[in-house]
Amino acid sequence: MSVNAVCDNYFLFLEGLRLQSGRMLRRYRIYLVVLVLVACGTASMSELRYRNSLKYSCLKSPFIAVVAYSTRQDGFPDVELSLTDPRGRNAGKNQHGVSIPHSQYGRIVEIPKSPDRKAVAVEVCDAKPGRYIFTVTEHGSAEYHIDVKGYDGKGGNLQHMLNRRNYGDRTCQFRFRFLMVENEVKIDWLDEADQPFFDVPRPVCNPVPRA
């Protein structure tokens, strides 16, 4: 083989490598663009998974909320909530029957400018006084808190807290009474007969059998 032929073959080989490298670079650029789009889309979906608390649009009306949040405040607790009002209407997870007007359920940020204050909550604006029943379905084993909050829309407010630990998959039921008397809010824990607890500071889980 002549020297010219060898040189021609060598240059053809180099040109092939250049073309192949170009195709690989273009392919890697496409992969990179796809990865960035997926990451951005995932972040956007994550942002849409929670909303602001309903209380900021309910400043002049009676308001109650059952709020569950992680003890470490490192994310949303793995719980589900539902609430039944004095008229038998429902809000929350697996809502059925007549819904509570002006209610909201889901993942929220309690303070809009502090996105680390994440919680799962069922909230009711223009809440009616009387007995409420709420259920908590737990998953996992992490510790969490439950706050029951009440406001009268006139400056009176009250909050009760329960310290809870998940014990696997179970559902607990709790009862409380929400009252507003002379610009004062009252929240009383109730037993299964709807009688107030006076000697027991915090109610215990009343387990709900699985269907």
Legacy VTK file of the C-alpha trace (Angstrom):
# vtk DataFile Version 3.0
C-alpha trace
ASCII
DATASET POLYDATA
POINTS 211 float
0.000 0.000 0.000
1.335 3.440 -0.934
2.080 6.181 1.578
-0.730 8.299 0.136
-3.210 5.484 0.613
-2.112 5.008 4.214
-2.483 8.746 4.896
-5.914 8.798 3.272
-7.092 5.887 5.420
-5.686 7.564 8.542
-7.518 10.822 7.814
-10.736 8.906 7.109
-10.308 7.157 10.463
-9.868 10.489 12.278
-12.914 11.943 10.511
-14.960 8.940 11.602
-13.881 9.438 15.210
-14.800 13.138 15.015
-18.255 12.386 13.638
-18.826 9.663 16.225
-17.714 11.977 19.054
-20.034 14.675 17.750
-22.999 12.307 17.779
-22.148 11.190 21.326
-21.877 14.801 22.515
-25.237 15.637 20.976
-26.738 12.562 22.616
-25.324 13.516 26.028
-26.655 17.064 25.579
-30.129 15.676 24.876
-29.916 13.460 27.965
-28.863 16.448 30.055
-31.771 18.579 28.791
-34.226 15.764 29.536
-32.843 15.338 33.057
-33.128 19.069 33.749
-36.716 19.161 32.482
-37.669 16.154 34.607
-36.046 17.678 37.703
-37.806 21.007 37.161
-41.117 19.269 36.575
-40.699 17.234 39.747
-39.890 20.358 41.744
-42.920 22.136 40.311
-45.188 19.212 41.193
-43.730 19.182 44.703
-44.568 22.851 45.100
-48.156 22.150 44.078
-48.581 19.449 46.696
-49.327 21.919 49.481
-51.167 25.193 49.929
-51.458 27.995 52.458
-53.592 27.596 55.548
-57.261 28.513 55.187
-57.100 30.674 58.318
-55.602 33.613 56.404
-58.832 33.978 54.440
-61.023 33.412 57.515
-59.912 36.140 59.906
-63.383 37.453 60.775
-65.315 34.195 61.085
-65.223 31.287 63.542
-62.503 28.869 62.514
-61.331 25.454 63.659
-58.483 23.268 62.465
-57.052 19.862 63.237
-53.386 20.084 62.306
-50.834 17.237 62.310
-47.142 17.989 61.950
-43.854 16.164 62.387
-42.154 16.484 65.771
-38.896 17.310 64.012
-40.653 19.547 61.480
-38.648 17.812 58.751
-41.552 17.157 56.403
-45.187 16.144 56.275
-46.315 13.496 58.780
-47.522 10.218 57.315
-51.099 10.552 58.565
-54.562 11.126 57.133
-57.288 13.186 58.807
-61.052 13.424 58.596
-63.538 15.577 60.515
-67.276 15.442 61.219
-69.010 18.636 62.367
-72.033 18.983 64.737
-74.420 18.683 61.774
-72.934 15.393 60.581
-71.137 16.921 57.619
-67.675 15.720 56.676
-64.316 16.985 55.498
-60.921 15.401 55.039
-59.583 12.160 53.631
-62.160 9.912 51.957
-64.827 12.549 52.459
-68.302 11.096 52.039
-71.869 12.315 52.375
-72.499 16.032 52.805
-69.286 18.058 52.884
-68.578 20.829 55.373
-68.884 24.192 53.592
-65.800 26.402 53.488
-63.515 23.555 54.493
-60.093 22.536 53.227
-58.034 19.378 53.611
-54.527 18.438 52.605
-50.919 19.420 53.005
-50.454 23.019 54.057
-47.818 25.538 55.052
-48.966 27.143 58.290
-46.883 30.301 57.793
-46.542 31.315 54.111
-43.112 32.886 54.588
-41.842 29.857 56.516
-42.217 26.864 54.159
-40.580 24.598 56.748
-43.797 24.751 58.838
-45.399 21.889 56.929
-48.488 20.070 58.162
-51.451 17.917 57.193
-54.646 19.693 58.199
-58.397 19.736 57.932
-59.670 23.303 58.384
-63.142 24.846 58.573
-64.076 28.489 58.134
-67.383 29.695 59.628
-67.253 26.715 61.981
-70.389 25.908 63.970
-70.219 25.419 67.746
-70.803 21.932 69.081
-69.296 18.464 69.053
-66.708 17.459 66.479
-65.252 14.028 65.785
-61.946 13.634 64.004
-60.094 10.513 62.950
-56.399 10.037 62.367
-55.101 7.208 60.203
-51.457 6.573 61.042
-48.706 4.999 58.952
-45.121 4.227 59.922
-43.631 4.863 63.364
-42.572 8.524 63.482
-43.586 10.887 66.265
-45.908 13.753 65.447
-48.129 16.352 67.098
-51.788 17.182 66.611
-53.068 20.683 67.301
-56.772 21.394 67.639
-57.196 25.119 67.087
-60.219 27.326 67.546
-60.825 31.009 66.762
-63.992 33.066 67.125
-63.095 35.722 64.553
-63.132 38.407 67.248
-59.785 37.938 68.907
-60.532 34.904 71.044
-58.513 31.792 70.299
-57.449 28.530 71.894
-55.204 25.619 71.014
-54.860 22.104 72.403
-51.965 19.812 71.509
-51.694 16.022 71.460
-48.330 14.272 71.371
-48.657 11.219 69.177
-46.522 8.352 67.884
-47.417 6.236 64.898
-47.871 2.580 65.747
-48.115 1.187 62.264
-51.324 1.246 60.287
-54.189 2.102 62.587
-57.016 4.630 62.838
-57.819 6.553 66.012
-60.879 8.638 66.788
-61.093 11.685 69.044
-63.954 13.953 70.099
-64.009 17.565 71.192
-66.496 20.351 71.770
-66.002 23.820 70.276
-67.759 26.691 72.061
-67.648 30.483 71.896
-68.864 32.371 74.958
-68.399 36.117 75.542
-65.381 36.497 73.271
-63.839 33.378 74.754
-63.159 30.157 72.914
-63.493 26.789 74.662
-62.313 23.422 73.407
-63.198 20.461 75.611
-62.064 16.895 74.959
-64.991 14.463 75.128
-65.263 10.783 75.940
-67.273 8.261 73.904
-70.463 9.400 75.691
-69.707 13.020 74.702
-68.939 13.943 78.302
-66.017 16.297 78.990
-62.761 14.947 80.382
-62.063 16.673 83.667
-59.560 14.358 85.329
-57.684 13.164 82.232
-55.581 15.910 80.627
-55.286 14.264 77.216
-57.508 11.686 75.499
-56.088 8.397 74.308
-56.630 6.677 70.986
-60.083 5.248 70.532
-59.285 2.667 67.827
-61.576 2.421 64.823
-61.993 -1.158 63.492
-61.046 -1.668 59.883
-63.895 -2.138 57.466
LINES 1 212
211 0 1 2 3 4 5 6 7 8 9 10 11 12 13 14 15 16 17 18 19 20 21 22 23 24 25 26 27 28 29 30 31 32 33 34 35 36 37 38 39 40 41 42 43 44 45 46 47 48 49 50 51 52 53 54 55 56 57 58 59 60 61 62 63 64 65 66 67 68 69 70 71 72 73 74 75 76 77 78 79 80 81 82 83 84 85 86 87 88 89 90 91 92 93 94 95 96 97 98 99 100 101 102 103 104 105 106 107 108 109 110 111 112 113 114 115 116 117 118 119 120 121 122 123 124 125 126 127 128 129 130 131 132 133 134 135 136 137 138 139 140 141 142 143 144 145 146 147 148 149 150 151 152 153 154 155 156 157 158 159 160 161 162 163 164 165 166 167 168 169 170 171 172 173 174 175 176 177 178 179 180 181 182 183 184 185 186 187 188 189 190 191 192 193 194 195 196 197 198 199 200 201 202 203 204 205 206 207 208 209 210
